[in-house]
Amino acid sequence: MNTTTAATTPPAEPIARKALRRPSSVRTQLLLWLITLHLAAAVLTGWFTFVAYGHLVHNALDDQMRLVAESYGGGDPQKTPQPLGTGDIFEHGAIVVQIWNADGTLRATSWPLLPVGLQPRPGFSDVDLGTRSRANWRAYTALPGTRADQPRVQVLQNEDYRKRRVLKRALLEGLPIAVLLPLTLLILWLIVSAASRSLRAVARDVASQDERSPTELSLARVPDEIAPLVSAFNSLLARMRNAFATQRRFVQDAAHELRTPMAAIGLQIENLRAHVPAGEATDRFNQLEAGVTRAQHLIEQLLSLSRQDAPQRAMAREAIDIEVLLRESVSQLMVLADARRVDVGFEGSITPVVSAPAAELRSVFDNLIDNALRYAPEGGVVDVRLHEVQGHAVVDVLDNGAGIPESAMGRVFDRFFRVPGAAAGGSGLGLAIARTAAERNGMRIELRNRDDGPGLMARVHLPPSTLA
């Protein structure tokens, strides 16, 4: 059975259609249309000027030829034409006068080198001498005289001279247009750029919006044409603000309402520990205590998350010694490390200083170290390292847990996302809170599985100005 394989080369038609797609920029579209219209108007004006002056020049020169022929034909005795030079004829448009006898022989001519015979019909005619240079001539043959022996007059003028004169006149008339066209296009570009400046201002306002507290866009400098669009966008922002505010209030209210009873439950559990008999009851009691602890941790994370989502007030920045802050974070989380029998170590080879709110920095590193302690196996190791990589200060938090599958690596910063199959204990909020606080203070968090063994490395890139 024969099989054929499909060609991998994409069809040419969609590519051509994509290449001919109109520009997406409104300013570019306006400029292209206006420039095209102005160029078309200039071309049409030049063509009209050329045609109009062509008729004018030809009519004037034809009248001149007719008058010359009549002046020679009406005289008695017959006037003799003055000899002409080649330059007079081709450069200055001099009229060649021919006087013919009644029998068709040439009696006199002002330029004997012109091989044009007497035209059979009187009036104007065009003479083409074939392949010769400057071979086109305009001829006017006078009517025969009243006497049989009266000579006939024929005058001729070179057509190339006429065309040059028409072209010269048309160019002179079109010179102001040619001079003003670049200036006009420049003015058009400036006008369109000025008109689109308000659009760019609106774009900057949109780009500077805080996703947690969007504000309305000002209509003061907005053109009337896009004012309805901006108003509709403001209406959408208002609905988003209301939705975010409702969500924050719900999270805050729920966390606050749960915080007090969960704390009371925790105290009651502590009081009951001494009264729980050994054996299966103790195991069940430990499971209950672990669940209450997880619930309390989740409530604290929800409160922290709602504070991050609230409109930010300016927080006082101070110079924070990262080494001191990391040691304090490790010390505070030592209780969790001892409960899980995890060995926590700290190593610092540099002493960077970061200008930021202390609470924000604690939120970053506390959540990363807490996350490592919760996902490290019991009896495992968590290392916190402060060092320099390629001239930049970084903080690495390493554990020897199971790591994160590559398929889930892109979602670990999503709220409430937990890696499938991970042990219970986390809330799915720690990494999201840490990343938000880090980005707000010019830092970046990078997660990747360790190359030297099982586990995960969370690297915090500190701001570039932290190292002297």
N, C-alpha and C positions, 0 to 999 in steps of 0.2 A: 504494500500500500504506500503510495507516494504521499509525502506531506510537504507542505510549503510553509515557510516562516514569514511572518509579517515584517515588513520593512520598518526599521527603527527610525528612518529619517522622517521628521515631521513634514506634513504637507506644506507646499509653498504658499498656498492661498491665504491661510491664517496669518502667516508671517507678513505677507504683503499688506493684508488688511490692517494688521497691527501697526505697520510702518506708516500707513496713510491715516491713522487715527488722529483726530484733531487734538491740539494741545489742551491740557487740562487747566492751564493757567488762564484766568479771565484777562489779565493784563496782556499776556501773549496773544490771545485771540483778538483783543481789541486792536493791538498794534498791527497784527498781520492784516486784519480787514482794512484798517485805515490806510496803511501803507499801500496795500493792493489797490484800493480805490483811488488814492492820489496818483499812483503810477499809471493806472488806467486812464485817469483824467488827463494826465500830462501827455500820454501817447495819443489819445483822441484829439487833444488840443493841437498837438504838433501835426497830426495828419490833416485835420481840418484847415489849419493855417497853410500847410503845403498845397492842398487842393484849391483853397480860395485864392491864394496868391498866384497859383499856376494859371487859373482862369484870368485873373486880372492882368498878369504880365503878358500872357498870350494875346489877349484882346488888344492891349495897348500896342504891342509890337505889330500885330496884324494891321491895325489902323495905320501905324507908321509905314508899313510896307505898301499899303494901298495908296497912301498919299504920295509916296515916292514914285510909284508907278504912274499915277495920274499926272504928276508934275512933269515926268519925262514924256508921257504920251501926248499931252496937250500942247506942247510947244511946236511952233513952226517958224523957222527951220528946227529940225530935230536937234536936241542937246546931246552932247557926247559925254558919256559917263566918265568920271575921274577914276584912274587906276587905283586899286587898293592892294595893301600888303596882306600877307597871311596873318600877321599879328592883329591887324585891324579887324579881320573877319572873325577869327576864332576867339580872340581875347576881349575885344570891345564890341562884338556883335554888329559890325558894319554890314550894311545891306548891299548885296551884289546885284548890279543892274545889268540886264541883258536886253539888247535891242535886236529884234529879228525882222528880216525882210519878209515880204508877203509870200515869197516862195519857200520860206522855212529855213533860209540860211542866216547864220549869225552875222549881223553887221558890226556890232560893237558890244563890248562887255568890260566891266570894271575889274574882273578877275578871270583871265583866260584859262586858268588851271581847273576851273569847275566844269566837270563833264556832265552837265545837266542840259538836256534838250528842252525845246519848247513844249510845254504841256498841252495836250490836245483840247482840254476843256478850260475855259476861262474861270477865274476865281481862285480860291485857296485850295492847295493840295499839299500832300506830304510826299517827299521823294526819298527813297531809300536806295543808296548806291551799293548795297550789298555788304561785303566784308571789309570795305575800306574803313580807315580810321576817320572818325567824325563824318560818318556817311549819311546821317539823317539831316534833311533840309526841309524848311518850310518855304513853299513857293506861292507867289501870287501872279497870275497871268491876267493881263488887262484884256478887256474886250477888243475885238477887231475894230479898226477905224471905219469911217464912212466911205473912204475912198479905197479902191481895190489895191492901189500901190502904197497905202499908208502902212508903215512898219508897226510891229507890235512890241509892247514892253513887258518884260517878265523880271520880277525881283525875287531874290532868295535870301534867306537868313539861316544860319546854322542852328539846328535844334539843340545841340549840346550846350551852346551858349545860353539858350533860353532856359534849359534845365538847371544850369549852374546859377543863373540869376534867380530863378524861382527858389532853389534850395537855399541860396544865400539870404534871400528875403525872409524865408520861413525860419531859418536859424536865428536871424536877428530878432524876429518877432518872438521866437520861443526862448531866447536867451534869458529874459527875466524869469520865466518859469523854471528853467534849468538851474538858475542861481538860487531862486527861492525855495525849490523843492527840498534840498537838504535841510535848510533852516526850518521849513514847515514840518518835516519829519522829526527833527529834533524837538520842536515845540510840542508836537503830538506826543512824543515819548515822555517829555516832562509832565504834560498834562495828565496822561494816563498813569504815570508813576505817582503823581500827587494824588490822583483819585483813588489809586489802590493802596495808598499809605494807610488809610483808615482800615482797610481790610487786614493789612498786616498788623495793625495795632490790636484789632479784635483777635487775631490769631495769637498774638503774644499774651493777651489777657486770658484766653482759653488755656494756653500752655502753662501759665503760671498758677492755674487753679490748684488748690489743695483738694485731693480726692476725698478727704474726710470732712471738709467744710467748704464746699464750693460757694462762691459768691456771684451775685448778678453782674453782668457785663454792662458797662456804661453805654448809653445811647447818645451821648453828647456829640461825638465825632463820627457817628455812623451815618453813611449815606441813606437817603430815603429808600433806595431800592432794596437794601439788605436789612433795613430796620425791622421788617416783619420776621425775618429769619432770626435775628438776634433776640427779638422779643420771645419768639417761640423757644429759643434755646434757654433764655432766662426762666421761662415757665417750666421747662424740663429740669433745670437746676434747682428750682424751688421745690419741685416734687421729690427730687433726689435728697435735698437737705431734710425735708420732712421725714422721708423714709429712713435716712441715717439716724436722725434724732430719735425717731420711734424705736429703732433697733437698739441704740445706745441706752435709752431709758429702760427698755425691757431688760437688757443684760445687767445694767446697774441695779435695778430694782430687784431682779431675781437673785443676783449675787448677794446683795445686802440682806434680803429677807432670809436667804439660806445660811448666811455666815453665822448669825447668832445661834440658831438651833443646832448647827453642826458643831459649833464650839461647845455648846452644852452637852451634846452627845459625846464629844471627845472627852470631856471632864468626867462624865458618868462612866465611860469605859475605863478610864484610869482608876476611878474609885472601885470599880467591880473587879479589877485584875486580882486583887488579894483574895477575893472570895470565890474565884473560879477553881474548881478541883482539877487536878492533873488528869491527863489522858485525852480522850476525844474532845471533851469540853474545852480544854485549853487550845486545841487546834482550831476549833470553830471560833473561839474568841479571838485568836490571832487573825483569822480571815476577816472577821467583822472589823477589827481594829484597822487592818490594812485598807479595807474598803472605805472606812470613814476618813482615813488619812488621804486617800486618793480624792475623795469628794472635797475635802478641805483644800487640797492643792488646786483642784479644778476651779473652785470658787475664787481663790486668790488670783489665778490666771485670768479668769473672766473679768475681775475687777481691774487688773492691769491692762487688759485688752480694751475695756471701755474707756479707761483714762487715755490710752493712746488714740482712740478714735475721736475723742472729744476735741473741739477746736482748741488749738494749742496757744497758750499764753506764753509770752517770752520768758524763758527760764534762765536763771543766772548761770552764766558759764564761768568756770574756774579751771585753773591749771591742775590737772589730775595726773599724778604719778601712776602710770599703768602697772608698774611692778607692785607697788603698795596695794593698789586696788585688787589685783589678782590674788595676792596673798590673803587679803581679807575675805574675798569670795570663797577661796578654798577652805579657809578656817570656818566660815559660817556653814558650809555644806558638809563639814566633816561628820556631823551627826548622821546624815543620810549615808555617807560612805561607810561609817562604822556599822550601820544597820545592815547594809548589804555586803559587808566585809570586802569592800573595794579599796585597794591601795591607791591613794591619790598622791601624786608628786608634782612639784613645781620647780621649774628651771628657768632662770632669767639671765641672759647675757648682755642685755641692753637696758637702759632706763629711759624710755620715751615718755614725753609729757603731752597730753592731749587737752585742748581747751574745749570743754563740753560740760553739761550738767552732770553731776556725779550720779544722780539717780538713773539717768539714761544709760551711762556706761555700766552701772551695776546690772541694769536690766539685760544688757547684751551678754555679759560674761556669766552672770548667775544662771541664766537660762541655758547657755551652751554647756556649762559644767554640770548643771542639774540633769540635762538631757543625756550627757555622757554617763553619769552615774546610774541613771535609771536603765539604760540599755546595755551597760557593761554586765557581763555575767557575775554571779556571786563569786567572790574570790578573785575577781579580775583586777585590771590596772587601768587607771585614768591618769594621763600625763598632761600637764599644762606647761607650755613652753613659750617664752617670750624671746624672740630672736630677730635677726635681720635676714631678709631674702632679697637679693639683687638691689641692695641699697634702700629697701623699704622695711619698716618695722611691721611685724606680724605677730599674732598670737595664735598658737595651735593648741586645740583641745583634742586629744587623741584617746580613744578607748579601744579595747580588744573584743568588742562585741561582734555581732553577726554582720554589721555594716548595712548598707541600703542597696537593694537591687537597682540596677541601672534603669529599669523601666519605671521605677518610682522616684528616681532622683529629681526629676523636674517638678514634682508635686510636694516635696517634703516641707516647703515653706507655706503651703496652703493651710488655712485655718482648719483645725479639727481633723486634719489628715494624719492618719497613722499607718505605718508600713504594715501591709497584710502579714499576719503571722507573728507580729512583734508581741512580746510579753506585755501583760497589762500593767498599768502603773502610770503611763503618760496621759496627758490631756490632748495632745495634738495642737497645742497653742504656743509652746515654748519657742520653737524656731521662728514662727511668724512674728511673735513679739520681739525677739532678738533682731530679726532682719529690719523691722520697721524702725527700731531705735537706732540701729547701726546706720542705716541710710540717712536718717535725719541728722546725723552728726558726721557725715562725710566718710563713713567706713563701709566696707563691703565684706560680706560673709561668703565664703566658698566652701562647699561640701564635696568631699570625694572619699572613696574607699581607699584604705591604706594599701601601699604597694609592698610594705615589708611584713605583711601578715594580715590576719583577719582584723576587722575593726573599721572605724570611721574616723576621718580627720576633718574637724571644723576649723578653717583658717579665717581669722579676722584680719583684713588689711587695714591698718591704721592710716590716718591721713598723712599725706607725704611730708607735711611740715613738722612731724613729730621727732624727726632725727635732726641733730645739728649738723 
